[in-house]
């Protein structure tokens, strides 16, 4: 065999084995990726199958029922958005300020490590524990009883570390060359952050906030004891009272399946699950599109 | 070390000597425990181009970053020594590094336009320093872009993203951005090393123009470039400033054996 001519053909046993392993691993990884897709499709499909018959205009807008069949989830949908907006209102400024401080200003040291450590510890607190903490502080200690505000503040505590981390990571994605370019023109650090770093980080920042919004929207355990399992009855579906009970959609889903007395609890639960799932999917999809659109706009493509 | 002031009268074709715009005396720079610059001293003559040459890792970039206090941004870097601008020590207590950088602008190795429009890039520094009014900013932007020989290429798309420009255009935009704030000294850290030959020659022509109004310090790894564009040259080797002088002296009659070895290509 001519040494030069045979070079493209695999001959040795070792090479054959390496190629076989390579093919096997490629296949295994592909199968793993495919299984995620299949699982999600099955999951969505099943919830759609169960929940779709329950969906109607009446179901989406009517107040829930305590005893009779035919209750809706109108106030719950409203409360979910209301508590989401309240939570973001409290969380975003604090988390962004903390993230900016840690990423842009903090120099390595005891204080920085302490803040990081606290944030990480806070991030690992199970949401039910945070719910009990909210119960102790807002419901009992402050005598607010079970309220929308208490629920939103509990969710603020729960999501503060994640949003701070999102901010840090978004800022870390901005090349130092931008900071240096700005500083070399005689800009102060704050001018650099406000005019160059934050606008450059707007896409990952927005994506991260919307994803966390989806999480807040679906949060349940932390709200059961703090925002409550009922909507203020006798009022309209749209109750802006900060100190009123405010059962969200996800809490309602838990409630109908575990404690509800209505005969059509399964129908209400399945419908709620579908609405919740669709909402969270919308958050995730819009996070992608917003991120894509913003980076196009700022990166000039 | 040869001081430039003691050099003999220049031959024909060489610009007359000027007073030093900046002086560096006994500069030491440390990255943690590693000393990157060892006791370097240099005079930077006004309205001239001073080139810093030397092999990779010799400390020339570290040196120029000490000229406008860019090292302040990195807490692990320590700078010792005296650096003056118009005989004023920029490292003296109470000196605002932001004000220093306003007077000593910097162009970096890789073009780093902000992800904003061409116009917003050029007027960035002006806005930082309080300039307002669209028409006023427009005039200043045009002047700076003309100064950086970029106006004709971008005048019809000022509101396009700067990231649409080619690498060479981006670098000229960065020069325009620095020129716009009218610093006194422009420091360039290998401004053409990421560019193709045509873009490089445009930048070199531009540097020749800029020295009419500004004092220029340029780091380059290309000896040919140093020979083409600079009036004075400083040679660095492993953190030491080996020799400084008029560019033609450094290239044709270096006094230090190590300079000669580098010029004749005996170092990588």
Boltz contact constraints between the chains, C-beta under 6 A:
constraints:
  - contact:
      token1: [A, 107]
      token2: [B, 75]
      max_distance: 6.0
  - contact:
      token1: [A, 177]
      token2: [B, 112]
      max_distance: 6.0
  - contact:
      token1: [A, 178]
      token2: [B, 114]
      max_distance: 6.0
  - contact:
      token1: [A, 181]
      token2: [B, 112]
      max_distance: 6.0
  - contact:
      token1: [A, 184]
      token2: [B, 101]
      max_distance: 6.0
  - contact:
      token1: [A, 184]
      token2: [B, 106]
      max_distance: 6.0
  - contact:
      token1: [A, 185]
      token2: [B, 125]
      max_distance: 6.0
  - contact:
      token1: [A, 185]
      token2: [B, 181]
      max_distance: 6.0
  - contact:
      token1: [A, 186]
      token2: [B, 98]
      max_distance: 6.0
  - contact:
      token1: [A, 186]
      token2: [B, 101]
      max_distance: 6.0
  - contact:
      token1: [A, 186]
      token2: [B, 102]
      max_distance: 6.0
  - contact:
      token1: [A, 187]
      token2: [B, 128]
      max_distance: 6.0
  - contact:
      token1: [A, 188]
      token2: [B, 98]
      max_distance: 6.0
  - contact:
      token1: [A, 191]
      token2: [B, 128]
      max_distance: 6.0
  - contact:
      token1: [A, 196]
      token2: [B, 114]
      max_distance: 6.0
  - contact:
      token1: [A, 200]
      token2: [B, 115]
      max_distance: 6.0
  - contact:
      token1: [A, 298]
      token2: [B, 115]
      max_distance: 6.0
  - contact:
      token1: [A, 299]
      token2: [B, 115]
      max_distance: 6.0
  - contact:
      token1: [A, 299]
      token2: [B, 163]
      max_distance: 6.0
  - contact:
      token1: [A, 300]
      token2: [B, 161]
      max_distance: 6.0
  - contact:
      token1: [A, 300]
      token2: [B, 163]
      max_distance: 6.0
  - contact:
      token1: [A, 300]
      token2: [B, 164]
      max_distance: 6.0
